[in-house]
Amino acid sequence: MDRTERFYKIHQLLTRKGVVRGDEIREVLGVSRATFKRDLEYLRDRLHAPIEWDRERHGYRYVAPAPDTPRYELPGMWFNASEIRALLTMRHLLANLQPGLLEPHVKPLLARLRDLLGASEHSADEIERRIRIIHLGARAVQLPHFEEVANAVLKRQRLHLVYRGRGTGEVTEREVSPQRLVHYRENWYLDAWCHLREGLRSFAVDAIERAAMLDKRAKTVADGELDEVLASGYGIFSGRATAWAKLRFTPERSRWVAAEQWHPQQKGRTDPDGSYVLEVPYSDPRELTMDILRHGAEVEVLAPAALRQAVRRQLEAALARYRGR
């Protein structure tokens, strides 16, 4: 019987019988007194099990829960791939959090996450050493700007922004009504109603040069409209989806792409020759074009013609840089 199974067996005995003698538990588990002692210490210290010794009845039992408090249950002892990735990602985000208002609360959270990781049959140290979550492409965000934006989102107040557009480098001043913060591909974006453009826009938080909360209530946009405008098209540079991209990947590349999600509404099929045809909705083609280009000669844009020409121009411009060298 491995350690995880022993934990569950101890929990079952205490829950079912109320008070259980130590020798009875050791007999059921088939372990020595020293092993049983280590198991108890782990349950108490790492899994926060409220186990105590009952002197009158000469056995172990759970401390009676307070009124209106659920009885103790063991945390899940097995983690699937998504759960362990979530735990490690949360630890990574907290460990790399810049100093701020949450700093006093971060250490207890980190300790609790570590306890959860250690609740599997492997130690937290071993899990963190053997499983890595690598974050690439994250851009630095100035803390005061992020705090001001986050406060405005939650307090439902308007913001005055000085914003440098990524595409043009143009600096503009805008008054916006923040709606929500989105963490997408390792970076933070602000979904907001732009009073300058009179429409919904998504702003990269790291491109905000100044942010100041205004004494004005933010305009509220319904979640359905936010999703329709900013989540229906492709990626963070989206608007209302106006076209569908149709891409064909080579049989070699299809082994990877067929398992990827480019968009929640995507459609895909594998053709008889092994190639994979993927269809995704989009409005602004910039991010979609970048994703297509990273596959090089392993992908062809079948439709629409405008997207096919845009990708072709990018490839021709790239090739021109290498000619004559």
Steps between C-alpha positions, in 0.01 A plus 500: 500500500661830391492821706209659313286190553595501870382861533162411356474191721575704814242758394239228438560338838475827692193613308316169534590399858555837668778381735755241390784347700850543362576127491177438307598760237853354473358151454267614221783689330761233559766750608739556789444742787761738346331502158160560659645792698642655179166458325320676785749787498457543125122497524505762777778727374464485123135410442368684808307197623358581851601166655538488878563238769198423720645417844175367644428259216865424419475563130530752219211708371418808299439820695127575492432778246356830610125558445406558135848383393534200268695203627860458388563334165833403353604712202527322165808282506538457127536782251438479129708694249283812502476509881872472562567760227252733670665456841849553365389800294337660804817446701706651217275806471498558875874444541571758227243755617642849527482669843156645561187493710476120487852436625401418864249243372725329245717294734208312660358431153835368379523274806148367442569430133817319601298288743258409222784400271645288778167326549577263213723198552799712397647789695446860394875540452512202266201620298644851457841359409368251246210697346565844354255763379687728259341838427619674185412834347387677816553876485584705809213701645564803721333429833341844560327485161372150561371589847322810372342307213395211724350737757301680231370170364376389841373841616322557166666841447624653176870527417708762326769319299811608316541208261766412243356290219709194417440512128568868429692618804252788522433640848140596574308618805172326559218482749379145536244305700683183613302178479739216584864393515606207283818292537571367151817333373700604806398868483229726645240684295226744597164462329336843510252734336708772333321835514742639241415235239145439630545125502646200680877465489764275654810672643831332584563601861878513445442761224328737745740785577277674754173408669283706732163413646230761438213600721250375244300179494603258227262421220383140541507264203315169522713185516328366191603805296856482636528137395341567161739783417821401677483123527331385180775588255855367506717573803541821690494719185142401437178673413177360371602204289469600133676209327611141539858399429546163332849353547649174373791344690733233364460144628820542704380816674142379537610255771548803728245751370209255509534490880525880546223746576537823305146621572201360696286498182760346269420221255744238385527187289770260388506435124575158344861604422562575869492879470293693754257778407429752775237776491494786752299825520684832510456872451839668524755267330818615681530233767363229273763588239776467760374155600484392136854623427654301784410183309697612193470269200289250697178700454307658213221756527213377284256784575414780506704654220581814703659297780687285248646813341590651838696188598664486157616861533653425837685197361626695198622782725682251720662334198610839365706558814710192424559564128848614402660412835 
